[in-house]
C-alpha cells in the first residue's frame, strides 16, 4: 500500500494555490489546509497594507505549517504556502522531511490578470513584483514538480497529480 505524500502547493501570489490546493487534495483523497490560515493577524495586517513580510514575520508562520505537515506524515495532505525561498522550504522540510512541492508557475501577465479579478483577498497586485523578486525556483535536489498555471483549474490539477505520480514514495 502506498503512503500519500504531504504536498505543499507553492508559488507567487495569484498562481492559484488556494484554488488548486483543495482540488489536488480531493483528487489525492487527503485533507487540505489553507496556508494563509496559519498567518498571525499581524502578518495579514501588514500584507493588507501593501507591506511585504520579512523573514522574522515568516518564521512562525512556516513553523506552524511545518507542524501541520509533520502531523500528516504517513497520512498525506495538501497545504498551500508561497514557499518562495529555498530557506523557507528548508525550514518546512526540517519539520516534515518527506514534504514534496508543487510549484505553480506561469507568466507574470497572466498571474497579474488573475489577481486583479480576485474578490476579498488581502494580497494586493502591488506586491507581485516583490513576490517574483523573492522567488527562488525549486532546485534539482528538492523533491517537487513545476506545474504551468495556464488553463482551467481542472487542467492544472490534472497536470499536478500526474507529475506527482513520478515522484518516489515518501519514507514515513
N, C-alpha and C positions, 0 to 999 in steps of 0.2 A: 504494500500500500504506500503510495507516495504521500509525503508530508507537504502541505501547502507552504508556499513562500509567504513571508511578510514583505509586502511591496510598498515602497514609498513612491508615489506619483509626484514627480518634481518638475520644476521649470519656472520660468519667469511668470509674473502676474499676467493673466489673460490667456494662458495656453490651454485652460480647460481642466485644471487639476480637480476642481470641485464638481465638474460635470463628469469627467472620465473616471475619477476615483470610484464613485458609487457604482457606475456601470461595470467597471472592471471587477469590483468586489462581488457584485451579483453574478457575473459570469464565472468567477472562480469559486463561488459559494462560500465566501468568507465575510466577516464584518468589515465595515468601512468606518474610519474615523476622520473627521474634518480637521485638518491641521490648524486652521485658524481658530478653532475652539480651544486650543492649548495656549493661545496667547493670553498673557495677563492684560487687564484693562488698560494699563499704561501704554503698552505696545500699540493697541488698537487706536488709542487717542493720538499717539504720535504719528502713525501712518495716516489717519484720517485728516490730520493737519498738513499732510504733504511732506512730512519729515521722514527720511529713510531711517530704519533701525540700524543701530550699531551692534557690534558683536556682543557687548555687555547686555544689550536688550535681548539678543537671540539665545544666549546660552541656556537660561531657564526654560525657554520655550522648546528648544531642541532636546533638553534633558527630559521634559515631560513627554514629548513624542517618543523618545528613546525608551522610556519606561513602558509606555503602552506597547511598543513594538516588542520589547523583551518579554512582556507578559503574554504576547501572542505567538512566541516562538514555538514551533511544532504544531500550532493550530492554524496558522495563516491569518492574514488580514491585509487590508489596504489602508494606507493613510496618505493624505495629501500634505506636502511640505515643500516649500520652494527649494530648499537644499542647494542653494546656488553655488556655494563654495565647497571645495574639497574638504576644508577643515570642518564644515558643518556636517557633511556626510560621514567624515571620520568620527565625529562626536556621536552621531546616531549609531554607527557601527560599533562603537565602544560599548554601547548599551545592548545592542542586538546584532551580534557579529554576522548573522546569516541574512541580513537585510539585502534586498535587491531593489534597484531603482529603475523606474520607467521615466525617462527624461522626455517630457513633451516639448518638442522643439518645432519652431516654424519661423516664417518670415515676419519681421517686425511690423510691416504694414498690416498684414492680416491680424496679428495679435492686437495691435492698437485699435483696429476697427472693431474687433470683438469686444475689447474693453470699453469702448465708447458707447456700446449698446447694452452694457450690463446695468441692471437696476439694483440699488440698495447695497452696493459693495463699498467697503471703506477704502480700497486702494485706488487712488486717482491715476489717470493715464500719465500725469506729470512725472510719476515715479518710474515709468517704464524704462527710460534711459538709464537710470541708476541700476535697475534690475539687470539690464543687458551688460552694463559695465562691470557688475559684480559677478556675473555668471562665469563659472569655470566648468566647462562640459565634463561629462564622465570621462575618466581615464581608462586605459586598457586594463588596468589591474583592479578596476571597480566592477563588481557584479551588477550588471544592468543592461538596459537596452535604450536606444534612442528611437522615438516614435514621432513621425511627422504629424502635425496637427491640422493639416488640410483635410477637408471632407467633413462628413457628418460625425457626430459623437459616436454613433454605432460603428462607423468605419474605423475611426481612431481606436476605439476599444478593441475591435477585432484585430487590428494590427498589433496592439499591445499584448493581447492574450496570446496570439501566435508567436510573437517574439519571445515571450516568457517561457514557452514550452521548450525552447532551445537551451535554456539555462540549466546547469546542474541542479539536482535536488539539494535542498538545504540539509545540513548535517544534524540539526536539532531534532 
